[in-house]
Amino acid sequence: MKILVLNGSPKRENSDTMHITRAFLDGMNDVSPQDVTTIHAIDKHIQYCTGCFTCKQNGGSCVHDDDMRPILEAILESDLLLFSFPLHSYGMPAPLKTLLDRMLPLTSMAMRKSGDRYVHVGQADFSRLRFLMICGCGFPNSQQNFEPAVAQFKLCFPSRHTIMTIPESPLFSAPQAAVVTEPRLELVHKAGKQYAETGEIEATLLAEICSPMIPEETYAAIVNGEAR
């Protein structure tokens, strides 16, 4: 499978969330070798979308001549888009959101009804594409944190999507937390194997991965410097 990882963290490979992403990809590689390319959004020169919609009326050609053009080509050549990012202000970090905005050339101005909503018709055939979101946050719980990012991802990619949201993700970058992070990464590794084999992750496994690793109150106390 040709996988394009879009890493939204300004920390690049040192991102807390990338620990999770790497474990997932390792699980996929256990099934068969995967062709993985990683793009760090922070390193790319991507102009802000101006909303001119020239791309939607001009065969996908944007008025900006920047790094987004080869990224769009890479997207169309991929089988899986993996969005890996930490939660920033309840959404994607700005560099990745800019990249997402500039994906407009993939669709046209024409609309069609899909269920109870209207969507833009694609300018290219990317029906084979799957979409995966791996998002970590620094809060100790999932409720009232990930909902905006999840809703946006589902609206942008309404089909063939899988979403993994992990609270307490800074623990993955703390060696002293290995007693709880290593078992969790093993579960993520297992999820990667399942995904490579079936294109899905069992609901019970996904729920376990997305649960807090240590009690919420304990995690909050550690972050606040109150733990003894």
BAFI-3210 file (N, C-alpha, C; in Angstrom, 3 decimals, decimal comma, padded with zeros to 6 digits):
// residues 228
n [1|2|3|4|5|6|7|8|9|10|11|12|13|14|15|16|17|18|19|20|21|22|23|24|25|26|27|28|29|30|31|32|33|34|35|36|37|38|39|40|41|42|43|44|45|46|47|48|49|50|51|52|53|54|55|56|57|58|59|60|61|62|63|64|65|66|67|68|69|70|71|72|73|74|75|76|77|78|79|80|81|82|83|84|85|86|87|88|89|90|91|92|93|94|95|96|97|98|99|100|101|102|103|104|105|106|107|108|109|110|111|112|113|114|115|116|117|118|119|120|121|122|123|124|125|126|127|128|129|130|131|132|133|134|135|136|137|138|139|140|141|142|143|144|145|146|147|148|149|150|151|152|153|154|155|156|157|158|159|160|161|162|163|164|165|166|167|168|169|170|171|172|173|174|175|176|177|178|179|180|181|182|183|184|185|186|187|188|189|190|191|192|193|194|195|196|197|198|199|200|201|202|203|204|205|206|207|208|209|210|211|212|213|214|215|216|217|218|219|220|221|222|223|224|225|226|227|228]
n.u [000,841|000,486|001,338|000,710|001,890|000,779|002,133|001,242|002,485|004,534|006,828|007,855|009,401|009,707|007,314|004,757|002,525|003,501|004,829|002,757|001,768|003,975|004,051|001,660|002,111|004,245|002,897|001,306|003,322|004,130|002,372|002,625|005,135|005,039|004,706|005,829|005,581|006,521|005,364|006,236|004,305|005,080|007,486|007,014|006,444|003,597|001,135|-001,556|-004,939|-006,879|-009,513|-010,445|-011,311|-010,343|-009,019|-011,040|-012,352|-010,603|-009,467|-008,102|-005,863|-004,010|-003,718|-001,478|001,949|003,558|004,757|002,573|001,665|003,237|002,522|-000,223|-000,091|001,187|-000,786|-002,811|-001,571|-001,526|-002,689|-003,552|-004,218|-002,723|-003,349|-001,533|-001,431|-001,073|-003,527|-004,480|-005,831|-008,280|-008,364|-006,731|-003,163|-001,938|-000,201|-000,921|-003,655|-003,663|-002,592|-004,663|-006,743|-005,781|-006,269|-008,394|-008,273|-008,782|-011,427|-014,400|-016,454|-018,955|-021,784|-023,185|-025,815|-025,358|-026,497|-027,880|-026,716|-024,873|-022,113|-018,953|-018,155|-015,604|-012,565|-010,775|-010,222|-010,276|-011,281|-010,305|-008,881|-008,131|-008,689|-007,087|-007,021|-004,907|-004,726|-003,400|-003,699|-002,985|-004,584|-006,203|-008,448|-010,894|-013,360|-015,125|-012,977|-011,734|-013,837|-014,430|-012,292|-012,665|-015,234|-014,754|-012,956|-014,532|-016,448|-014,882|-013,827|-015,920|-016,282|-014,758|-013,046|-010,989|-010,632|-008,534|-008,158|-006,181|-005,820|-003,668|-001,246|001,400|002,757|003,933|006,357|007,834|010,274|010,103|007,522|007,166|006,124|003,391|003,039|004,278|002,708|000,405|001,270|001,753|-000,847|-001,643|000,057|-001,020|-003,477|-002,656|-001,867|-004,332|-005,668|-004,198|-004,793|-007,607|-008,668|-009,972|-010,455|-011,050|-013,830|-013,732|-010,991|-010,136|-011,469|-010,139|-007,553|-008,019|-008,559|-007,784|-004,413|-003,467|-005,072|-007,229|-007,063|-004,585|-002,858|-003,363|-002,393|000,335|001,035|000,541|002,515|002,050|002,160|003,503]
n.v [-001,195|002,229|004,799|008,001|010,040|012,759|014,876|016,937|018,126|020,667|019,739|017,797|014,695|014,300|014,562|013,929|012,520|011,214|008,997|007,227|006,991|005,827|003,327|002,253|002,094|000,316|-001,964|-002,378|-002,920|-005,381|-007,101|-006,767|-005,273|-001,766|001,147|004,011|007,486|010,426|013,632|016,603|019,091|021,581|022,100|022,747|025,055|026,541|028,434|030,435|029,520|031,509|031,474|031,921|030,115|029,471|027,117|025,227|025,699|025,541|023,170|022,183|023,728|025,820|029,255|029,754|029,001|026,796|024,599|022,960|021,871|019,495|017,995|017,557|015,935|013,740|012,930|012,021|009,814|008,055|005,437|005,538|008,200|009,460|011,339|012,762|014,279|016,630|017,857|021,141|023,954|022,642|021,590|021,006|021,626|024,768|024,688|022,212|022,523|024,542|023,140|021,287|023,035|023,794|021,606|021,917|021,942|019,316|018,953|020,073|022,957|021,984|020,365|017,609|015,669|013,935|011,671|013,436|015,836|018,196|017,747|018,582|017,704|015,502|016,413|014,633|011,078|009,691|007,602|005,276|006,005|005,845|007,160|008,199|009,264|010,163|011,383|013,089|014,374|016,680|016,648|014,847|013,378|012,279|013,377|016,316|017,450|016,314|016,450|018,646|018,392|015,768|015,932|017,699|016,182|014,000|015,284|016,315|013,990|011,876|009,132|005,861|006,323|006,269|006,824|007,747|008,754|009,944|010,521|012,130|012,083|013,259|011,554|009,600|010,563|010,551|008,888|007,730|006,954|004,584|002,195|002,359|003,376|001,646|-000,801|000,364|001,220|-001,254|-002,144|-000,315|-001,106|-003,625|-002,782|-001,589|-003,860|-005,152|-003,278|-003,314|-005,846|-005,999|-003,479|-002,210|-001,426|-003,193|-002,345|-002,578|-002,751|-000,284|001,444|000,857|001,720|004,442|005,297|006,779|006,368|006,401|007,141|009,967|012,016|011,533|011,958|014,698|015,760|015,170|016,739|019,228|019,371|018,384|015,813|013,250]
n.w [000,000|-000,791|001,186|002,401|004,774|006,510|008,503|011,061|013,203|014,611|015,752|014,207|013,608|016,315|017,489|019,885|019,016|016,778|017,764|018,162|015,563|014,244|015,524|014,631|011,850|011,877|012,655|010,398|008,559|009,458|008,294|005,520|003,411|003,450|001,442|002,434|002,722|004,322|005,058|006,526|007,512|008,478|007,281|004,676|002,002|001,815|000,591|001,922|001,249|-000,885|-001,433|-003,998|-005,817|-008,323|-008,883|-008,875|-011,182|-013,173|-014,018|-011,795|-011,345|-009,311|-008,241|-006,823|-006,947|-005,451|-002,810|-002,675|-005,042|-005,867|-003,633|-003,929|-006,173|-005,060|-003,263|-005,001|-006,006|-003,965|-001,709|000,862|002,995|005,745|008,399|010,828|013,878|016,633|018,914|018,461|019,793|019,725|017,185|013,989|013,827|012,595|010,181|009,009|008,685|006,789|004,646|004,277|003,531|001,052|-000,490|-002,073|-004,977|-005,689|-006,042|-007,846|-008,771|-009,181|-007,705|-005,862|-004,426|-001,431|000,601|003,209|002,624|000,581|-001,623|-003,140|-006,491|-007,529|-009,240|-010,029|-010,021|-007,032|-005,646|-004,585|-002,396|001,068|004,358|007,254|010,559|013,098|016,184|018,917|022,269|024,974|027,179|029,898|029,225|026,751|026,204|025,203|023,925|021,510|019,731|017,803|015,896|015,033|013,901|011,761|010,226|009,471|007,904|005,847|004,774|004,124|003,709|003,973|006,130|009,098|012,545|015,164|018,376|020,956|024,315|026,815|025,457|025,668|027,354|025,815|025,032|027,268|028,892|031,463|031,630|030,411|031,367|031,088|028,537|026,683|026,654|025,546|023,037|021,947|021,592|019,649|017,623|017,109|016,149|013,770|012,334|012,080|010,518|008,156|007,293|007,095|006,606|008,588|012,122|015,045|017,067|019,881|020,377|019,365|021,114|023,500|022,913|022,694|025,224|028,492|029,720|032,313|035,478|035,238|037,178|038,303|036,135|035,620|037,984|037,735|035,503|036,582|038,424|040,922|041,745|043,839]
ca.u [000,000|001,221|000,821|001,237|001,682|000,797|002,404|000,920|003,178|005,741|007,969|008,256|009,488|009,690|005,927|004,179|001,596|004,228|005,113|001,584|001,737|005,025|003,638|000,608|002,730|005,019|001,933|000,952|004,488|004,197|001,528|003,322|005,887|004,259|005,457|005,436|006,224|006,067|005,513|006,068|003,667|005,807|008,650|006,590|005,989|002,222|000,423|-002,942|-005,978|-007,540|-010,927|-010,798|-011,921|-009,783|-008,663|-012,239|-012,883|-009,488|-008,840|-007,297|-004,661|-004,108|-003,001|-000,199|002,952|004,337|004,992|001,330|001,454|003,702|001,787|-001,463|000,265|001,458|-002,076|-003,517|-000,844|-001,536|-003,833|-003,976|-003,754|-002,692|-003,174|-001,001|-001,266|-001,525|-004,664|-004,178|-007,077|-009,362|-008,351|-005,416|-002,179|-002,111|000,414|-001,682|-004,941|-003,393|-002,463|-006,009|-007,469|-005,260|-006,694|-009,556|-008,196|-009,207|-012,853|-014,869|-017,557|-020,184|-022,213|-024,160|-026,344|-024,855|-027,249|-028,653|-025,894|-024,285|-020,651|-018,391|-017,769|-014,166|-011,975|-009,957|-010,755|-009,499|-012,218|-009,585|-008,204|-008,618|-008,281|-006,863|-006,647|-004,331|-004,612|-003,159|-003,835|-002,338|-005,552|-006,313|-009,663|-011,261|-014,606|-015,062|-011,655|-011,488|-015,046|-014,347|-011,373|-013,304|-016,341|-014,183|-012,371|-015,626|-017,081|-013,947|-013,618|-017,109|-016,275|-013,472|-012,179|-010,776|-010,204|-007,940|-007,866|-005,499|-005,500|-002,431|-000,197|002,773|003,394|004,698|007,697|008,433|010,803|009,665|006,140|007,172|005,306|002,021|003,013|004,661|001,526|-000,535|001,822|001,540|-002,229|-001,652|000,723|-002,030|-004,468|-002,056|-001,943|-005,732|-006,019|-003,547|-005,434|-009,051|-009,096|-010,735|-009,956|-012,157|-014,327|-013,256|-009,571|-010,040|-011,902|-009,082|-006,454|-008,416|-008,856|-006,628|-003,468|-003,443|-006,253|-007,233|-006,614|-003,144|-002,201|-003,466|-001,483|001,698|001,202|000,527|003,632|001,522|002,345|004,650]
ca.v [000,000|003,487|005,599|009,353|010,552|014,214|015,155|018,324|018,643|021,476|019,007|016,831|013,316|014,287|014,739|012,879|011,733|010,375|007,706|006,403|006,751|004,867|002,003|001,803|001,722|-000,908|-003,061|-002,605|-003,533|-006,786|-007,858|-006,685|-004,022|-000,608|002,232|005,145|008,790|011,350|015,064|017,463|020,294|022,772|022,302|023,050|026,413|026,426|029,700|030,325|029,544|032,816|031,291|032,447|028,983|029,274|025,700|024,433|026,014|025,581|021,856|021,892|024,562|026,870|030,489|029,724|028,061|026,528|023,182|022,194|021,154|018,099|017,288|017,096|014,811|012,606|012,487|011,279|008,566|007,277|004,592|005,931|009,463|009,358|012,638|012,590|015,624|016,919|018,764|022,549|024,732|021,717|021,267|020,735|022,705|025,673|024,255|021,125|023,075|025,242|022,097|020,767|024,048|023,821|020,410|022,293|021,581|017,951|018,947|021,120|023,754|021,208|019,718|016,524|015,338|012,707|011,551|014,641|017,017|018,330|017,713|018,932|016,584|015,464|016,659|013,456|009,874|009,225|006,750|004,206|006,553|005,710|008,297|007,827|010,376|009,812|012,663|013,018|015,651|016,731|016,554|013,474|012,687|012,504|014,122|017,768|017,836|015,902|016,492|019,507|017,823|014,568|016,358|018,250|015,095|013,215|016,065|016,410|012,652|011,203|007,676|005,156|006,963|005,669|007,906|007,317|009,921|009,428|011,520|011,938|011,695|013,608|010,438|008,798|011,149|010,525|007,539|007,202|006,483|003,401|001,124|002,469|003,694|000,504|-001,639|001,064|001,167|-002,619|-002,177|000,435|-002,004|-004,630|-002,104|-001,443|-005,161|-005,366|-002,366|-003,796|-007,096|-005,900|-002,113|-001,731|-001,727|-003,628|-001,262|-002,742|-002,407|001,158|002,096|000,684|002,597|005,842|005,556|007,266|005,342|006,459|007,879|011,373|012,875|011,321|012,640|016,133|016,107|015,130|017,912|020,416|019,326|018,110|014,394|012,947]
ca.w [000,000|-000,852|002,303|002,550|006,124|006,618|009,914|011,357|014,381|014,401|016,304|013,188|014,092|017,773|017,922|020,745|018,210|015,821|018,410|017,887|014,124|013,890|016,000|013,727|010,580|012,122|012,626|008,996|007,912|009,854|007,363|004,233|003,326|003,035|000,804|003,275|002,565|005,361|004,805|007,699|006,970|008,928|006,418|003,322|001,680|001,337|000,748|002,362|000,234|-000,950|-001,697|-005,321|-006,522|-009,660|-009,018|-009,109|-012,497|-014,112|-014,087|-010,618|-011,291|-008,301|-008,562|-006,113|-007,421|-004,242|-002,552|-002,655|-006,306|-005,769|-002,580|-004,550|-007,034|-004,175|-002,736|-006,035|-006,248|-002,729|-001,358|002,207|003,567|007,197|009,047|012,179|014,428|017,989|018,957|018,720|019,875|019,402|015,768|013,414|013,837|011,459|008,916|008,414|008,254|005,534|003,627|004,035|002,752|-000,321|-001,208|-002,875|-006,396|-005,948|-006,349|-008,743|-008,255|-009,311|-006,475|-005,936|-003,105|-000,838|001,837|003,528|002,402|-000,758|-001,657|-004,441|-007,346|-007,708|-010,560|-010,312|-009,394|-005,885|-004,922|-003,897|-001,225|002,435|005,170|008,647|011,440|014,399|016,882|020,345|022,979|026,275|028,260|030,386|028,794|025,357|026,091|025,092|023,404|020,125|018,906|016,613|014,902|014,489|013,034|010,529|009,432|008,894|006,855|004,720|004,216|004,663|003,547|004,049|007,121|010,407|013,432|016,425|019,220|022,143|025,338|027,590|024,511|026,042|028,050|024,868|024,917|028,608|029,123|032,747|031,516|029,536|031,939|030,567|027,100|025,855|026,389|024,670|021,688|021,470|021,102|018,388|016,670|016,778|015,311|012,447|011,668|011,712|009,433|006,935|006,878|006,861|006,330|009,741|013,467|015,895|017,918|021,259|020,396|019,169|022,356|024,492|022,516|022,862|026,635|029,248|030,128|033,768|035,940|034,842|038,275|038,456|035,018|035,847|039,080|037,204|034,662|037,442|039,361|042,258|042,074|044,711]
c.u [000,879|000,586|001,507|000,871|001,820|000,914|002,189|001,685|004,387|007,006|008,493|008,286|009,440|008,294|005,487|003,307|002,323|004,676|003,980|001,544|002,775|004,649|002,571|001,195|003,590|004,102|001,510|002,094|004,667|003,406|002,175|004,063|005,013|005,189|005,029|006,270|005,643|006,370|005,264|005,537|004,440|006,970|008,287|006,143|004,618|001,496|-000,999|-003,888|-006,680|-009,036|-011,377|-011,495|-011,453|-009,498|-009,874|-012,822|-011,820|-008,721|-007,910|-006,041|-004,872|-003,310|-001,644|000,714|003,897|004,446|003,724|001,121|001,983|002,997|000,471|-001,202|000,509|000,166|-002,788|-002,843|-000,921|-002,783|-004,408|-003,373|-003,849|-002,368|-002,756|-000,763|-001,691|-002,683|-004,191|-005,479|-008,261|-009,448|-006,948|-004,465|-002,254|-001,446|-000,377|-003,049|-004,776|-003,274|-003,841|-006,831|-007,063|-005,524|-007,936|-009,457|-008,625|-010,685|-013,210|-015,969|-018,878|-020,492|-023,154|-024,621|-025,810|-025,519|-028,091|-027,833|-025,407|-022,772|-020,193|-017,976|-016,271|-013,735|-011,069|-010,574|-009,831|-010,381|-011,515|-008,981|-008,919|-008,022|-008,204|-006,409|-006,133|-004,022|-004,405|-003,378|-003,248|-003,289|-005,718|-007,572|-009,993|-012,482|-014,363|-013,676|-011,515|-012,662|-014,953|-013,455|-011,982|-014,415|-015,814|-013,653|-013,460|-016,324|-016,184|-013,791|-014,739|-017,137|-014,855|-012,504|-012,120|-010,156|-009,729|-007,546|-007,342|-005,207|-004,175|-001,228|001,206|003,502|004,265|006,122|008,428|008,941|010,312|008,237|006,032|006,288|003,863|001,999|003,367|003,495|000,530|-000,039|001,715|000,122|-002,343|-001,019|-000,260|-003,094|-003,948|-002,113|-003,367|-006,111|-005,423|-004,247|-006,877|-009,521|-009,897|-009,997|-011,156|-012,537|-013,802|-011,784|-009,389|-010,428|-010,822|-007,899|-006,765|-008,774|-007,620|-005,727|-003,324|-004,663|-006,133|-006,662|-005,107|-002,380|-002,215|-002,518|-000,031|001,973|001,311|001,657|003,210|001,747|003,584|005,086]
c.v [001,250|004,449|006,952|009,851|012,072|014,558|016,636|018,919|019,490|020,787|017,941|015,411|013,214|014,509|013,592|011,947|010,818|009,060|006,727|006,022|005,718|003,455|001,415|001,326|000,467|-002,132|-003,392|-003,315|-004,988|-007,669|-007,912|-005,358|-002,902|000,452|003,535|006,386|009,725|012,786|015,807|018,804|021,560|023,102|022,736|024,511|026,296|027,730|029,441|030,320|030,898|032,700|031,821|031,394|028,835|027,791|024,843|024,648|025,936|024,261|021,537|022,726|025,730|028,104|030,537|028,662|027,795|025,020|022,336|021,393|019,724|017,304|016,750|015,903|013,558|012,047|011,597|009,948|007,616|006,409|004,982|007,272|009,357|010,732|012,390|013,972|015,700|017,908|020,168|023,336|023,916|021,389|020,921|021,894|023,492|025,193|023,149|021,611|023,837|024,252|021,537|021,741|024,022|022,518|020,676|021,895|020,157|017,872|020,137|021,937|022,980|020,470|018,557|016,221|013,989|012,547|012,790|015,920|017,053|018,354|018,114|017,671|016,645|015,791|015,508|012,269|009,447|008,357|005,630|004,680|006,219|006,852|007,874|009,048|009,805|011,121|012,440|014,379|015,537|016,710|015,091|012,729|013,063|013,401|015,632|018,268|017,557|016,161|017,415|018,934|016,590|014,951|016,896|017,142|014,274|013,969|016,168|015,076|011,738|009,689|007,141|005,831|006,142|006,733|007,334|008,560|009,439|010,544|011,187|011,622|012,186|012,501|009,614|009,323|011,166|009,115|006,915|006,676|005,202|002,278|001,187|002,730|002,491|-000,458|-000,961|001,038|-000,234|-002,786|-001,444|-000,404|-003,074|-004,035|-001,915|-002,745|-005,444|-004,518|-002,835|-005,038|-006,906|-004,512|-001,505|-002,055|-002,101|-002,527|-001,367|-002,376|-000,896|001,907|001,995|001,604|004,053|006,199|006,089|006,120|005,271|007,256|009,374|012,274|012,750|012,063|014,153|016,578|016,120|016,385|019,193|020,437|019,014|016,674|014,196|011,497]
c.w [000,000|000,161|002,336|003,931|006,102|008,090|010,196|012,506|014,012|014,921|015,341|013,774|015,613|018,348|018,822|019,920|017,239|016,443|018,107|016,416|013,706|014,333|015,093|012,402|010,731|012,092|011,210|008,265|008,304|008,901|005,986|004,179|002,765|002,447|001,473|002,958|003,619|004,955|006,105|007,199|007,314|007,999|005,003|003,175|001,024|001,631|001,244|001,170|000,285|-001,213|-003,046|-006,185|-007,962|-009,906|-009,366|-010,507|-013,592|-014,112|-012,943|-010,488|-010,321|-008,732|-007,872|-006,719|-006,254|-004,030|-002,589|-003,932|-006,256|-004,680|-003,130|-005,459|-006,191|-003,583|-003,749|-006,359|-005,057|-002,603|000,000|002,571|005,074|007,769|010,492|012,773|015,891|017,930|019,325|018,694|019,365|017,913|015,304|013,666|012,533|010,161|008,220|007,942|006,944|004,387|003,270|003,200|001,287|-001,091|-002,055|-004,349|-006,715|-006,318|-007,241|-008,071|-008,303|-008,011|-006,778|-004,514|-002,665|000,520|002,063|003,360|000,960|-000,642|-003,055|-005,197|-007,602|-009,124|-010,983|-009,583|-008,260|-004,990|-004,152|-002,580|000,075|003,251|006,639|009,428|012,750|015,109|018,370|020,987|024,374|027,449|028,683|029,958|027,357|025,208|026,082|024,672|021,917|019,182|017,684|015,514|014,245|013,516|011,710|009,632|008,748|007,771|005,620|004,003|004,714|004,522|003,651|005,011|008,411|011,296|014,763|017,233|020,565|023,129|026,022|026,693|024,872|026,795|027,112|024,685|026,261|028,903|030,426|032,722|030,704|030,059|031,454|029,062|026,224|025,619|025,444|023,219|021,097|020,927|019,766|017,283|016,192|015,855|013,890|011,660|011,204|010,501|008,108|006,394|006,426|006,449|007,458|011,031|014,322|016,874|019,348|021,381|020,258|020,438|023,430|024,186|022,858|024,302|027,357|029,693|031,638|034,216|035,641|035,938|038,486|037,374|035,233|036,951|038,614|036,386|035,495|038,458|040,763|042,685|042,915|044,503]
res [m|k|i|l|v|l|n|g|s|p|k|r|e|n|s|d|t|m|h|i|t|r|a|f|l|d|g|m|n|d|v|s|p|q|d|v|t|t|i|h|a|i|d|k|h|i|q|y|c|t|g|c|f|t|c|k|q|n|g|g|s|c|v|h|d|d|d|m|r|p|i|l|e|a|i|l|e|s|d|l|l|l|f|s|f|p|l|h|s|y|g|m|p|a|p|l|k|t|l|l|d|r|m|l|p|l|t|s|m|a|m|r|k|s|g|d|r|y|v|h|v|g|q|a|d|f|s|r|l|r|f|l|m|i|c|g|c|g|f|p|n|s|q|q|n|f|e|p|a|v|a|q|f|k|l|c|f|p|s|r|h|t|i|m|t|i|p|e|s|p|l|f|s|a|p|q|a|a|v|v|t|e|p|r|l|e|l|v|h|k|a|g|k|q|y|a|e|t|g|e|i|e|a|t|l|l|a|e|i|c|s|p|m|i|p|e|e|t|y|a|a|i|v|n|g|e|a|r]
***
